[in-house]
Amino acid sequence: MPTAIAVTSPDLVLPPHDRQTPPAVVQPLDTLESSLTGMHALIEQHGYVISLYPSSAEGSVTQRLHTVRSVLESDRIALLGIDLPPLGLALLAQQLRQLSVCDFSPGVLASSARLLAHYIYAGALLGSVSRLDRVPVSLKSHAKSWVPGAQFAVLANPRAQLVRVGQEELPGPEFGTRLLVAAGQHPSDWVTGTLAPGWRVQGVAAVPLPEESARWWGTPRLVEFAAGLYDVSVLYQLVSSVRREECHWCGLELIGDRCGFCAAPLPPPPALELPATAVRAASSVRALPRGAT
């Protein structure tokens, strides 16, 4: 069975691209007891579980996840706090679900989350930025948000960017992507009619707006969007192109500089030792007296 991918709420489970993409599961559940039972069943069935949660999640959510892993005393649960808006996190979970059926080990799959997140362009069309605290907003933009009819396009990942719609363009990816659009209390015409062609996306899909989105962006007047790689062969090539290492703590494979399961950092490479002859030659060199050439 492929490694299980878990998210913190059902609205972060996007529809699969094809029949091969397995569904995501929800963790934690309503109670600690049900969370323990559910996580234990996942480990028994899948062997390993990668649980994604937003880094902005409430303390009760993260506390329960860590409690579940602690009580089960399992080293087969990866808890990954991801700094992405809700729809971007849902897209990342979908990509990991696609890759879970490939021949990647659980360690490589877990540590690839940080790599894949770098290629996700997550943002929103907002009617107001007065309560936006996730992305830097200038005083000038705050003032403009009170103008009737003002709209702002905000990019939260991979780099923060805020522009006034109709005056500036929002920079997008320079590679082929598929755009997900989730509309709240705001028309999505600009996203589908202007942003999508400007970013030259290879497809647009409408999805439900995650419940957490309004709080994350500071307003219900929004259209959230996320663009990312969608072809599993391209995702596979991206992850497989990165050098693999072995975690010195738990022994799992990893890519990047940190293990996804035990969070142990990759140790620095050993210092390069000079041959004994070079050391002797260096020690025999004496400094010239002052003024000598």
Backbone as JSON, one array per atom type, in Angstrom:
{
  "sequence": "MPTAIAVTSPDLVLPPHDRQTPPAVVQPLDTLESSLTGMHALIEQHGYVISLYPSSAEGSVTQRLHTVRSVLESDRIALLGIDLPPLGLALLAQQLRQLSVCDFSPGVLASSARLLAHYIYAGALLGSVSRLDRVPVSLKSHAKSWVPGAQFAVLANPRAQLVRVGQEELPGPEFGTRLLVAAGQHPSDWVTGTLAPGWRVQGVAAVPLPEESARWWGTPRLVEFAAGLYDVSVLYQLVSSVRREECHWCGLELIGDRCGFCAAPLPPPPALELPATAVRAASSVRALPRGAT",
  "N": [[0.83, -1.2, 0.0], [0.44, 2.29, -0.71], [2.19, 5.07, 0.87], [0.34, 6.79, 3.34], [-1.36, 9.89, 3.02], [-2.17, 12.61, 4.97], [-4.45, 15.21, 5.94], [-5.68, 18.14, 7.69], [-8.39, 18.76, 7.56], [-11.53, 17.99, 5.91], [-12.05, 19.67, 3.7], [-9.63, 20.16, 2.55], [-9.02, 18.14, 0.92], [-8.56, 17.5, -2.26], [-10.2, 16.69, -5.4], [-9.16, 13.66, -7.04], [-6.75, 13.42, -9.75], [-6.84, 11.22, -11.41], [-7.69, 7.7, -11.56], [-5.63, 6.4, -10.35], [-4.61, 7.99, -8.35], [-4.51, 8.03, -4.92], [-6.91, 8.6, -2.25], [-6.87, 11.28, 0.22], [-6.56, 11.28, 3.82], [-8.13, 12.34, 6.9], [-6.7, 13.86, 9.66], [-6.0, 15.41, 12.78], [-8.82, 13.6, 14.3], [-12.15, 14.1, 15.72], [-11.95, 13.51, 18.46], [-9.43, 12.59, 20.89], [-9.25, 9.86, 21.3], [-10.5, 8.74, 19.0], [-8.74, 9.75, 17.12], [-6.35, 8.44, 17.78], [-7.11, 5.77, 17.3], [-7.71, 5.9, 14.56], [-5.23, 6.74, 13.43], [-3.56, 4.63, 14.17], [-4.73, 2.57, 12.68], [-4.16, 3.48, 10.1], [-1.35, 3.28, 10.05], [-1.06, 0.53, 10.31], [-2.22, -0.31, 7.93], [-0.96, 1.14, 5.83], [1.72, 1.44, 6.49], [3.38, 3.8, 6.66], [2.73, 7.24, 7.52], [2.14, 10.46, 6.3], [1.51, 13.45, 7.59], [0.06, 16.46, 6.94], [-0.1, 19.8, 8.06], [-1.33, 23.14, 8.45], [1.01, 25.71, 9.16], [-0.06, 27.77, 10.52], [-2.02, 26.7, 12.05], [-4.44, 26.13, 14.69], [-3.45, 25.77, 18.12], [-4.55, 23.51, 19.36], [-4.92, 21.66, 17.34], [-2.32, 20.99, 16.35], [-1.23, 20.14, 18.75], [-2.73, 17.86, 19.34], [-2.02, 16.2, 17.2], [0.72, 15.78, 17.73], [0.47, 14.58, 20.2], [-0.82, 12.19, 19.54], [1.16, 10.91, 18.0], [3.11, 10.65, 19.97], [1.84, 9.04, 21.95], [1.35, 6.69, 20.52], [3.93, 6.01, 20.12], [5.37, 5.94, 17.72], [7.59, 5.86, 14.99], [6.86, 6.17, 12.47], [5.28, 8.18, 11.6], [5.06, 11.18, 10.0], [5.05, 14.53, 10.79], [4.28, 17.43, 9.35], [4.53, 20.78, 9.33], [3.3, 23.24, 7.27], [3.94, 26.22, 5.58], [1.8, 27.54, 3.92], [-0.97, 29.03, 2.15], [-4.44, 27.93, 2.63], [-5.56, 26.7, 0.19], [-3.25, 26.3, -1.29], [-1.94, 24.47, 0.36], [-3.7, 22.32, 0.15], [-3.28, 21.69, -2.54], [-0.58, 20.89, -2.46], [-0.85, 18.58, -0.89], [-2.31, 17.04, -2.68], [-0.41, 16.66, -4.72], [1.51, 15.12, -3.34], [-0.04, 12.88, -2.88], [-0.29, 11.96, -5.52], [2.37, 11.24, -6.01], [2.73, 9.26, -4.17], [2.14, 6.75, -5.13], [4.25, 6.11, -6.66], [7.69, 4.92, -6.95], [9.0, 5.97, -4.71], [10.62, 6.1, -1.55], [9.19, 6.25, 1.79], [10.59, 8.2, 3.31], [11.84, 9.87, 1.38], [9.56, 10.81, 0.09], [8.28, 12.27, 2.14], [10.2, 14.28, 2.74], [10.22, 15.58, 0.36], [8.19, 17.39, 0.37], [8.84, 20.04, 1.1], [10.36, 20.8, -1.11], [8.5, 20.61, -3.25], [6.64, 22.51, -2.42], [7.93, 24.88, -2.95], [7.46, 25.3, -5.62], [4.86, 25.99, -5.88], [2.47, 28.37, -6.64], [0.72, 30.38, -4.77], [-2.08, 32.31, -4.01], [-4.4, 35.1, -3.77], [-7.34, 36.9, -4.78], [-8.38, 39.85, -3.49], [-10.87, 41.85, -1.88], [-10.29, 43.59, 0.06], [-7.51, 44.57, 2.04], [-7.22, 45.22, 4.61], [-7.21, 43.66, 6.9], [-5.29, 41.83, 6.43], [-2.64, 39.92, 7.44], [-0.76, 38.09, 6.79], [0.86, 38.61, 4.66], [3.19, 41.14, 3.84], [1.92, 44.43, 3.96], [1.72, 47.63, 2.68], [1.26, 50.97, 4.07], [0.1, 52.61, 2.21], [-1.25, 50.81, 0.54], [-3.07, 49.82, 2.39], [-4.6, 52.13, 2.77], [-5.68, 52.44, 0.2], [-7.34, 50.25, 0.13], [-9.72, 50.99, 1.19], [-11.02, 52.33, -0.75], [-13.92, 52.36, -2.72], [-14.68, 49.51, -4.65], [-12.05, 48.72, -5.03], [-9.53, 46.35, -5.8], [-7.27, 43.75, -4.97], [-4.5, 41.82, -5.89], [-2.85, 39.21, -4.46], [0.09, 37.5, -3.72], [1.23, 34.85, -1.88], [3.04, 32.78, -1.82], [5.54, 31.51, -4.03], [6.93, 33.73, -3.09], [6.33, 36.75, -1.37], [3.98, 39.07, -2.62], [2.18, 41.95, -3.62], [-0.27, 43.53, -5.5], [-2.12, 46.16, -7.11], [-5.09, 45.54, -8.71], [-5.47, 46.01, -12.16], [-3.6, 47.99, -12.31], [-1.05, 46.96, -11.93], [0.81, 43.98, -12.78], [0.61, 40.62, -11.63], [3.36, 38.67, -10.92], [3.98, 35.45, -12.28], [4.38, 31.81, -12.51], [7.1, 30.39, -14.42], [6.84, 28.07, -15.74], [4.97, 25.19, -16.89], [1.73, 25.01, -15.56], [-1.2, 24.05, -13.66], [-4.19, 25.68, -12.82], [-5.91, 26.18, -9.84], [-9.01, 27.33, -8.68], [-10.84, 28.9, -6.18], [-13.72, 30.27, -5.22], [-14.88, 32.8, -3.03], [-16.87, 35.16, -1.37], [-16.85, 36.86, -3.71], [-16.51, 37.92, -7.07], [-15.02, 35.84, -9.59], [-14.02, 36.59, -12.04], [-11.72, 38.08, -12.84], [-9.61, 36.41, -12.12], [-9.97, 34.07, -13.69], [-10.23, 35.19, -16.22], [-8.15, 37.02, -16.67], [-5.8, 36.61, -15.03], [-5.26, 33.82, -15.39], [-4.83, 33.52, -18.3], [-2.63, 35.28, -18.42], [-0.71, 34.01, -16.91], [-0.39, 31.82, -18.45], [-1.51, 29.27, -18.01], [-2.11, 25.71, -18.08], [-4.57, 24.72, -17.78], [-7.67, 25.14, -16.0], [-9.32, 24.72, -12.94], [-12.23, 24.67, -11.02], [-12.73, 24.68, -7.57], [-14.03, 23.91, -4.26], [-14.05, 26.51, -1.76], [-11.75, 26.42, 0.87], [-12.61, 26.19, 4.34], [-10.99, 27.55, 6.12], [-9.89, 29.6, 4.69], [-10.97, 32.26, 4.62], [-10.3, 33.28, 7.15], [-7.52, 33.07, 7.02], [-6.82, 34.84, 4.96], [-7.95, 37.14, 5.87], [-10.43, 38.18, 5.13], [-13.75, 37.53, 3.91], [-14.34, 38.25, 1.39], [-13.07, 37.2, -1.2], [-11.15, 35.49, -3.74], [-9.56, 32.61, -3.89], [-6.54, 31.24, -5.21], [-4.39, 28.78, -6.7], [-1.52, 27.67, -8.28], [0.22, 25.03, -9.79], [2.53, 22.29, -10.48], [1.18, 19.53, -12.22], [1.31, 17.21, -13.71], [2.12, 13.91, -13.19], [4.43, 12.69, -14.09], [6.21, 14.79, -14.47], [6.38, 15.78, -11.86], [7.54, 13.53, -10.69], [10.02, 13.45, -12.0], [11.15, 15.83, -11.05], [11.47, 15.37, -8.25], [13.03, 13.03, -8.25], [15.38, 13.95, -9.32], [16.89, 15.08, -7.37], [19.57, 14.73, -5.13], [19.87, 11.9, -3.03], [20.03, 11.21, 0.44], [20.99, 9.55, 3.51], [19.29, 9.46, 6.53], [20.96, 10.22, 9.47], [19.93, 9.69, 11.9], [17.4, 8.25, 12.0], [17.65, 6.56, 9.85], [16.18, 6.58, 7.49], [15.68, 7.33, 3.98], [16.3, 10.55, 2.49], [15.72, 13.75, 0.95], [17.15, 16.96, 0.39], [17.8, 18.99, 3.3], [16.84, 18.03, 5.69], [15.26, 15.51, 7.65], [12.05, 14.22, 7.02], [10.58, 12.7, 8.8], [11.82, 12.29, 11.4], [12.82, 14.8, 11.75], [15.49, 15.37, 11.96], [18.4, 17.23, 11.19], [20.42, 17.23, 8.22], [23.7, 16.21, 8.64], [26.63, 18.35, 8.47], [29.0, 18.18, 5.72], [31.96, 16.19, 6.1], [35.06, 17.66, 7.13], [37.54, 18.44, 4.73], [40.4, 16.54, 4.54], [43.83, 17.19, 4.35], [46.54, 15.66, 2.56], [49.27, 14.02, 4.27], [51.79, 14.85, 3.39], [51.26, 17.37, 2.32], [50.5, 18.73, 4.6], [52.89, 18.74, 6.06], [54.48, 20.24, 4.33], [53.17, 22.7, 4.41], [53.52, 23.4, 7.09], [56.2, 23.88, 7.15], [56.63, 26.28, 5.95], [57.72, 29.52, 6.5], [57.02, 32.72, 7.87], [57.88, 35.73, 6.12], [60.31, 38.16, 7.08], [59.38, 41.48, 8.19], [59.02, 43.83, 5.62], [60.43, 42.38, 3.81], [60.6, 40.87, 0.51]],
  "CA": [[0.0, 0.0, 0.0], [1.23, 3.53, -0.72], [2.23, 5.89, 2.08], [-0.89, 7.57, 3.52], [-1.23, 11.34, 3.11], [-3.26, 13.11, 5.82], [-4.63, 16.66, 6.08], [-6.38, 18.42, 8.94], [-9.83, 18.95, 7.39], [-11.99, 17.39, 4.64], [-12.04, 20.6, 2.56], [-8.29, 20.21, 1.98], [-8.89, 16.95, 0.07], [-8.98, 17.84, -3.62], [-10.53, 15.52, -6.22], [-7.97, 13.09, -7.69], [-6.62, 13.62, -11.2], [-7.13, 9.97, -12.1], [-8.03, 6.59, -10.68], [-4.44, 5.91, -9.65], [-4.3, 8.86, -7.22], [-5.28, 7.61, -3.74], [-7.51, 9.7, -1.49], [-6.21, 11.69, 1.46], [-7.33, 11.02, 5.03], [-8.18, 13.49, 7.79], [-6.14, 13.7, 10.99], [-6.65, 14.54, 13.77], [-10.27, 13.51, 14.29], [-12.83, 14.94, 16.71], [-11.49, 13.21, 19.81], [-8.11, 11.96, 20.96], [-9.42, 8.41, 21.16], [-10.73, 8.42, 17.59], [-7.51, 10.07, 16.39], [-5.42, 7.34, 18.04], [-7.59, 4.58, 16.59], [-7.57, 6.12, 13.13], [-3.82, 6.77, 13.04], [-3.05, 3.27, 14.29], [-5.22, 1.8, 11.53], [-3.41, 3.93, 8.92], [-0.01, 2.7, 10.1], [-1.19, -0.9, 10.05], [-2.59, -0.54, 6.53], [-0.06, 1.78, 4.86], [3.11, 1.39, 6.93], [3.84, 5.13, 7.03], [1.74, 8.31, 7.36], [2.64, 11.83, 6.21], [0.41, 14.32, 8.01], [0.31, 17.87, 6.67], [-0.96, 20.74, 8.76], [-0.86, 24.52, 8.23], [1.82, 26.24, 10.25], [-0.9, 28.72, 11.24], [-3.12, 25.97, 12.67], [-4.64, 26.35, 16.11], [-2.61, 24.92, 18.97], [-5.2, 22.25, 19.68], [-4.71, 20.73, 16.23], [-0.94, 20.51, 16.37], [-1.0, 19.42, 20.01], [-3.32, 16.52, 19.25], [-1.2, 15.4, 16.29], [1.94, 15.37, 18.43], [0.07, 13.65, 21.25], [-1.08, 10.9, 18.89], [2.45, 10.27, 17.66], [3.79, 10.32, 21.22], [1.17, 7.91, 22.61], [1.59, 5.5, 19.71], [5.39, 5.77, 20.12], [5.65, 5.49, 16.36], [8.51, 6.65, 14.17], [6.36, 6.06, 11.1], [4.37, 9.31, 11.38], [5.74, 12.46, 9.72], [4.2, 15.7, 11.03], [4.9, 18.51, 8.57], [3.87, 22.08, 9.33], [3.56, 23.86, 5.98], [3.59, 27.64, 5.55], [1.09, 27.81, 2.68], [-2.41, 29.28, 2.32], [-5.19, 26.67, 2.62], [-5.67, 26.04, -1.11], [-1.9, 25.84, -1.63], [-1.69, 23.25, 1.14], [-4.49, 21.26, -0.47], [-2.59, 21.32, -3.78], [0.61, 20.12, -2.08], [-1.31, 17.25, -0.47], [-2.68, 16.31, -3.9], [0.83, 16.26, -5.39], [2.09, 14.01, -2.58], [-0.89, 11.71, -3.16], [0.1, 11.46, -6.84], [3.7, 10.63, -5.94], [2.75, 8.14, -3.22], [2.03, 5.47, -5.85], [5.52, 5.9, -7.37], [8.63, 4.07, -6.22], [9.75, 6.72, -3.72], [10.52, 5.62, -0.19], [8.46, 7.21, 2.63], [11.45, 9.31, 3.71], [11.99, 10.78, 0.24], [8.25, 11.42, -0.14], [8.04, 13.27, 3.18], [11.13, 15.41, 2.61], [9.97, 16.28, -0.9], [7.13, 18.38, 0.55], [9.43, 21.38, 1.07], [10.75, 21.06, -2.49], [7.31, 20.83, -4.06], [6.0, 23.76, -1.99], [8.63, 26.0, -3.58], [6.96, 25.45, -6.99], [3.43, 26.29, -5.82], [2.16, 29.8, -6.62], [-0.53, 30.45, -4.03], [-2.46, 33.69, -3.75], [-5.83, 35.39, -3.71], [-7.89, 38.18, -5.19], [-9.03, 40.34, -2.27], [-11.55, 43.12, -1.95], [-9.73, 44.43, 1.12], [-6.3, 44.05, 2.69], [-7.13, 45.89, 5.91], [-6.96, 42.68, 7.95], [-4.32, 40.85, 5.94], [-1.4, 39.96, 8.21], [0.14, 37.02, 6.34], [1.72, 39.17, 3.63], [3.45, 42.55, 4.15], [1.04, 45.38, 3.28], [2.14, 49.0, 2.96], [0.21, 51.89, 4.52], [-0.56, 53.09, 1.01], [-2.19, 49.77, 0.12], [-4.14, 49.84, 3.38], [-5.48, 53.27, 2.49], [-6.39, 52.19, -1.05], [-8.33, 49.2, 0.3], [-10.98, 51.6, 1.57], [-11.65, 52.91, -1.94], [-14.94, 51.45, -3.24], [-14.35, 48.78, -5.87], [-10.63, 48.38, -5.11], [-9.21, 44.92, -5.77], [-5.84, 43.49, -4.81], [-4.01, 40.47, -6.16], [-1.81, 38.95, -3.47], [0.79, 36.24, -3.83], [1.84, 34.51, -0.6], [4.09, 31.8, -2.05], [6.79, 31.29, -3.29], [7.45, 34.98, -2.54], [5.23, 37.67, -1.1], [3.79, 40.12, -3.62], [0.84, 42.54, -3.58], [-0.44, 44.52, -6.56], [-3.48, 46.68, -7.32], [-5.62, 45.01, -9.96], [-5.67, 47.04, -13.16], [-2.46, 48.9, -12.34], [0.18, 46.16, -12.02], [0.62, 42.56, -13.04], [1.13, 39.71, -10.62], [4.27, 37.73, -11.57], [3.59, 34.05, -12.12], [5.39, 30.78, -12.79], [7.68, 30.33, -15.75], [6.75, 26.67, -16.17], [3.59, 24.8, -17.08], [0.98, 24.73, -14.35], [-2.67, 23.98, -13.68], [-4.66, 26.66, -11.84], [-7.1, 25.88, -9.04], [-9.7, 28.56, -8.31], [-11.88, 28.7, -5.18], [-14.35, 31.58, -5.06], [-15.66, 33.11, -1.84], [-17.86, 36.2, -1.62], [-16.2, 37.78, -4.63], [-16.5, 37.34, -8.42], [-13.71, 35.3, -9.99], [-13.77, 36.88, -13.46], [-10.35, 38.51, -13.09], [-8.7, 35.27, -11.99], [-10.1, 33.17, -14.84], [-10.15, 35.9, -17.5], [-6.92, 37.81, -16.81], [-4.64, 35.96, -14.42], [-4.99, 32.52, -16.02], [-4.12, 33.71, -19.57], [-1.34, 35.92, -18.19], [0.22, 32.99, -16.41], [-0.33, 30.77, -19.48], [-1.75, 27.98, -17.36], [-2.5, 24.65, -19.0], [-5.89, 24.25, -17.38], [-8.26, 25.8, -14.84], [-10.32, 23.89, -12.29], [-12.92, 25.3, -9.9], [-12.82, 23.81, -6.4], [-14.66, 24.62, -3.13], [-13.16, 27.32, -0.93], [-11.55, 25.87, 2.21], [-13.24, 26.96, 5.41], [-9.98, 28.35, 6.8], [-9.36, 30.63, 3.79], [-11.39, 33.61, 5.0], [-9.49, 33.71, 8.3], [-6.11, 33.17, 6.6], [-6.64, 36.03, 4.13], [-8.47, 38.3, 6.59], [-11.68, 38.68, 4.58], [-14.51, 36.56, 3.11], [-14.43, 38.78, 0.02], [-11.84, 36.75, -1.84], [-11.07, 34.34, -4.63], [-8.24, 32.02, -3.67], [-6.05, 30.47, -6.35], [-3.11, 28.1, -6.51], [-1.02, 27.07, -9.52], [1.33, 24.13, -9.52], [2.75, 21.17, -11.39], [0.08, 18.58, -12.1], [1.64, 15.97, -14.4], [2.87, 13.1, -12.24], [5.76, 12.4, -14.64], [7.04, 15.97, -14.2], [6.62, 15.75, -10.41], [8.48, 12.44, -10.43], [11.33, 13.86, -12.48], [11.65, 16.86, -10.15], [11.91, 14.78, -6.98], [14.09, 12.05, -8.47], [16.6, 14.62, -9.76], [17.6, 15.57, -6.2], [20.43, 13.72, -4.51], [19.32, 11.27, -1.84], [20.93, 10.95, 1.55], [20.44, 8.69, 4.55], [19.19, 10.15, 7.81], [21.89, 9.64, 10.44], [19.24, 9.4, 13.15], [16.41, 7.17, 11.88], [18.05, 5.67, 8.78], [15.36, 6.7, 6.29], [16.19, 8.17, 2.9], [15.76, 11.9, 2.46], [16.3, 14.72, 0.03], [17.21, 18.24, 1.08], [18.69, 19.09, 4.46], [16.17, 17.64, 6.94], [14.41, 14.32, 7.55], [10.65, 14.53, 7.2], [9.97, 11.9, 9.86], [12.37, 12.58, 12.73], [13.21, 16.21, 11.71], [16.93, 15.53, 12.18], [19.05, 17.89, 10.06], [21.51, 16.52, 7.58], [24.96, 16.73, 9.19], [27.5, 18.98, 7.47], [29.99, 17.26, 5.17], [33.21, 16.17, 6.87], [36.13, 18.55, 6.67], [38.48, 17.82, 3.8], [41.72, 16.34, 5.14], [44.96, 17.29, 3.43], [47.53, 14.59, 2.69], [50.33, 14.3, 5.25], [52.89, 15.58, 2.75], [50.86, 18.77, 2.18], [50.52, 19.33, 5.93], [54.29, 18.99, 6.42], [54.97, 21.34, 3.5], [52.59, 23.95, 4.89], [54.09, 23.74, 8.38], [57.6, 24.28, 6.98], [56.68, 27.64, 5.39], [57.89, 30.53, 7.55], [56.69, 34.08, 7.45], [59.0, 36.59, 5.8], [60.45, 39.32, 7.97], [58.7, 42.7, 7.73], [59.77, 44.58, 4.62], [61.04, 41.48, 2.82], [59.76, 40.57, -0.66]],
  "C": [[0.87, 1.25, 0.0], [1.19, 4.23, 0.62], [0.97, 6.74, 2.17], [-0.55, 9.05, 3.65], [-2.44, 11.86, 3.89], [-3.25, 14.63, 5.84], [-5.56, 16.89, 7.27], [-7.88, 18.64, 8.79], [-10.26, 18.4, 6.03], [-11.93, 18.35, 3.46], [-10.65, 20.82, 1.98], [-8.01, 18.98, 1.1], [-9.44, 17.28, -1.31], [-9.33, 16.57, -4.39], [-9.28, 14.99, -6.91], [-7.96, 13.37, -9.19], [-7.08, 12.39, -11.97], [-7.43, 8.89, -11.08], [-6.83, 6.08, -9.88], [-4.12, 6.76, -8.41], [-5.14, 8.46, -6.02], [-5.87, 8.81, -3.02], [-6.64, 10.09, -0.3], [-7.13, 11.34, 2.63], [-7.27, 12.27, 5.91], [-7.66, 13.1, 9.17], [-5.73, 15.07, 11.51], [-8.16, 14.54, 13.6], [-10.85, 14.26, 15.49], [-12.31, 14.73, 18.13], [-10.11, 12.57, 19.76], [-8.22, 10.46, 20.74], [-9.62, 8.02, 19.7], [-9.5, 8.71, 16.75], [-6.49, 8.95, 16.56], [-5.82, 6.1, 17.26], [-7.38, 4.72, 15.09], [-6.12, 6.1, 12.67], [-3.2, 5.38, 13.14], [-3.48, 2.41, 13.11], [-4.47, 2.19, 10.26], [-2.02, 3.31, 8.89], [-0.06, 1.21, 9.77], [-1.45, -1.18, 8.57], [-1.55, -0.04, 5.55], [1.42, 1.71, 5.25], [3.61, 2.73, 7.43], [2.72, 6.14, 6.74], [2.46, 9.65, 7.31], [1.48, 12.75, 6.48], [0.79, 15.78, 7.81], [-0.64, 18.73, 7.5], [-0.43, 22.15, 8.51], [-0.08, 25.02, 9.42], [1.05, 27.25, 11.08], [-2.03, 28.04, 11.99], [-3.22, 26.28, 14.15], [-3.83, 25.35, 16.93], [-3.22, 23.58, 19.28], [-4.98, 21.2, 18.59], [-3.31, 20.14, 16.27], [-0.65, 19.72, 17.64], [-1.56, 18.01, 19.94], [-2.51, 15.64, 18.32], [0.06, 14.9, 16.99], [1.63, 14.4, 19.57], [-0.17, 12.26, 20.68], [0.23, 10.19, 18.58], [3.18, 9.84, 18.92], [3.18, 9.09, 21.89], [1.41, 6.62, 21.84], [3.06, 5.1, 19.68], [5.85, 5.26, 18.76], [6.61, 6.44, 15.66], [8.1, 6.59, 12.7], [5.33, 7.15, 10.77], [5.2, 10.56, 11.16], [4.74, 13.59, 9.91], [4.88, 16.91, 10.4], [4.05, 19.77, 8.62], [4.26, 22.86, 8.09], [3.08, 25.31, 5.99], [3.02, 28.0, 4.18], [-0.34, 28.23, 3.01], [-3.18, 27.97, 2.17], [-5.25, 25.96, 1.28], [-4.31, 25.55, -1.59], [-1.54, 24.57, -0.9], [-2.46, 22.07, 0.56], [-3.84, 20.77, -1.76], [-1.34, 20.49, -3.48], [0.22, 18.71, -1.66], [-1.69, 16.41, -1.69], [-1.43, 15.83, -4.65], [1.49, 15.08, -4.67], [1.27, 12.73, -2.77], [-0.53, 11.11, -4.52], [1.41, 10.7, -6.77], [3.73, 9.41, -5.03], [2.66, 6.78, -3.9], [3.29, 5.19, -6.66], [6.47, 5.12, -6.48], [9.48, 4.84, -5.22], [9.55, 6.1, -2.34], [9.76, 6.65, 0.65], [9.3, 8.41, 3.03], [11.63, 10.34, 2.61], [10.67, 11.52, -0.01], [7.99, 12.53, 0.87], [8.93, 14.49, 3.01], [10.95, 16.16, 1.31], [8.91, 17.37, -0.75], [7.69, 19.8, 0.47], [9.86, 21.76, -0.34], [9.54, 21.4, -3.34], [6.63, 22.15, -3.7], [6.64, 24.97, -2.65], [8.09, 26.28, -4.98], [5.45, 25.7, -7.02], [3.24, 27.81, -5.72], [0.76, 29.94, -6.02], [-0.86, 31.89, -3.7], [-3.96, 33.84, -3.7], [-6.13, 36.75, -4.3], [-8.74, 38.68, -4.03], [-9.73, 41.68, -2.53], [-11.05, 44.09, -0.9], [-8.5, 43.76, 1.7], [-6.15, 44.64, 4.09], [-6.83, 44.93, 7.05], [-5.98, 41.59, 7.52], [-3.03, 40.98, 6.73], [-0.42, 38.86, 7.83], [1.17, 37.5, 5.33], [1.95, 40.64, 3.97], [2.59, 43.48, 3.3], [1.47, 46.79, 3.68], [0.96, 49.84, 3.43], [-0.59, 52.42, 3.33], [-1.6, 52.09, 0.52], [-3.36, 49.69, 1.09], [-5.13, 50.97, 3.1], [-6.31, 53.02, 1.24], [-7.49, 51.15, -0.89], [-9.68, 49.74, 0.72], [-11.69, 52.25, 0.4], [-12.68, 51.92, -2.48], [-14.51, 50.8, -4.57], [-12.89, 48.39, -6.01], [-10.45, 46.87, -5.01], [-7.7, 44.76, -5.71], [-5.55, 42.03, -5.13], [-2.79, 40.23, -5.27], [-1.22, 37.56, -3.71], [1.5, 35.99, -2.49], [3.02, 33.56, -0.76], [4.31, 31.66, -3.55], [7.45, 32.56, -2.73], [6.28, 35.94, -2.4], [5.18, 38.78, -2.13], [2.35, 40.63, -3.51], [0.76, 43.61, -4.64], [-1.9, 44.97, -6.6], [-3.95, 46.21, -8.69], [-5.92, 46.16, -10.92], [-4.52, 48.01, -13.27], [-1.13, 48.17, -12.48], [-0.19, 44.72, -12.32], [1.25, 41.72, -11.94], [2.06, 38.7, -11.28], [3.91, 36.29, -11.26], [4.7, 33.09, -12.46], [5.87, 30.83, -14.23], [7.73, 28.9, -16.25], [5.27, 26.31, -16.24], [2.89, 24.42, -15.79], [-0.51, 24.56, -14.66], [-3.16, 24.87, -12.55], [-5.93, 26.16, -11.17], [-7.7, 27.2, -8.58], [-10.83, 28.22, -7.35], [-12.48, 30.06, -4.84], [-15.1, 31.68, -3.74], [-16.73, 34.13, -2.19], [-17.28, 37.28, -2.53], [-16.23, 37.16, -6.02], [-15.09, 36.94, -8.84], [-13.35, 35.62, -11.43], [-12.33, 37.26, -13.72], [-9.38, 37.34, -13.04], [-8.76, 34.39, -13.23], [-9.89, 33.89, -16.17], [-8.86, 36.64, -17.73], [-5.7, 37.07, -16.27], [-4.28, 34.66, -15.14], [-4.31, 32.67, -17.38], [-2.75, 34.35, -19.39], [-0.29, 34.96, -17.7], [0.38, 31.82, -17.38], [-0.51, 29.39, -18.85], [-2.29, 26.99, -18.38], [-3.84, 24.03, -18.62], [-6.35, 24.98, -16.14], [-9.33, 24.89, -14.27], [-10.91, 24.65, -11.11], [-13.08, 24.29, -8.77], [-13.5, 24.6, -5.27], [-13.62, 25.39, -2.32], [-12.99, 26.67, 0.43], [-12.11, 26.78, 3.29], [-12.26, 27.92, 6.06], [-9.54, 29.55, 5.98], [-9.72, 32.04, 4.22], [-10.58, 34.13, 6.18], [-8.04, 33.93, 7.89], [-5.88, 34.48, 5.85], [-7.25, 37.28, 4.76], [-9.77, 38.88, 6.07], [-12.41, 37.55, 3.86], [-14.67, 37.0, 1.65], [-13.14, 38.42, -0.73], [-12.13, 35.68, -2.87], [-9.66, 33.79, -4.45], [-7.83, 31.22, -4.9], [-4.69, 29.86, -6.01], [-2.73, 27.42, -7.82], [0.18, 26.2, -9.18], [1.46, 23.06, -10.58], [1.65, 20.13, -11.16], [0.35, 17.24, -12.78], [2.54, 15.13, -13.5], [4.26, 12.77, -12.77], [6.72, 13.55, -14.39], [7.37, 16.04, -12.7], [7.66, 14.69, -10.06], [9.9, 12.83, -10.83], [11.95, 14.9, -11.56], [12.22, 16.26, -8.88], [13.08, 13.83, -7.2], [15.4, 12.68, -8.9], [17.45, 15.11, -8.58], [18.38, 14.43, -5.56], [19.81, 13.19, -3.22], [20.41, 11.03, -0.8], [20.25, 9.99, 2.52], [20.44, 9.45, 5.87], [20.09, 9.47, 8.84], [21.2, 9.25, 11.73], [18.29, 8.21, 13.02], [16.71, 6.22, 10.72], [17.22, 5.74, 7.52], [16.07, 7.55, 5.23], [15.58, 9.56, 2.99], [16.38, 12.67, 1.32], [16.25, 16.07, 0.75], [18.09, 18.15, 2.31], [18.04, 18.66, 5.76], [15.27, 16.43, 6.7], [12.97, 14.71, 7.83], [10.0, 13.81, 8.36], [10.51, 12.25, 11.24], [12.85, 14.03, 12.85], [14.69, 16.42, 11.98], [17.56, 16.21, 10.97], [20.16, 17.02, 9.49], [22.83, 17.07, 8.12], [25.82, 17.36, 8.11], [28.53, 17.99, 6.95], [31.27, 17.32, 5.99], [34.25, 17.1, 6.27], [37.11, 17.79, 5.79], [39.86, 17.74, 4.43], [42.8, 16.41, 4.08], [45.89, 16.1, 3.61], [48.65, 15.01, 3.65], [51.47, 15.11, 4.65], [52.56, 17.06, 2.62], [50.88, 19.47, 3.53], [51.95, 19.67, 6.34], [54.85, 20.16, 5.63], [54.44, 22.68, 4.0], [53.23, 24.38, 6.2], [55.54, 24.22, 8.26], [57.75, 25.69, 6.43], [56.75, 28.63, 6.55], [57.55, 31.92, 7.0], [57.95, 34.88, 7.16], [59.1, 37.72, 6.8], [59.81, 40.54, 7.36], [59.6, 43.44, 6.74], [60.4, 43.71, 3.57], [60.06, 41.23, 1.69], [60.13, 39.21, -1.2]]
}
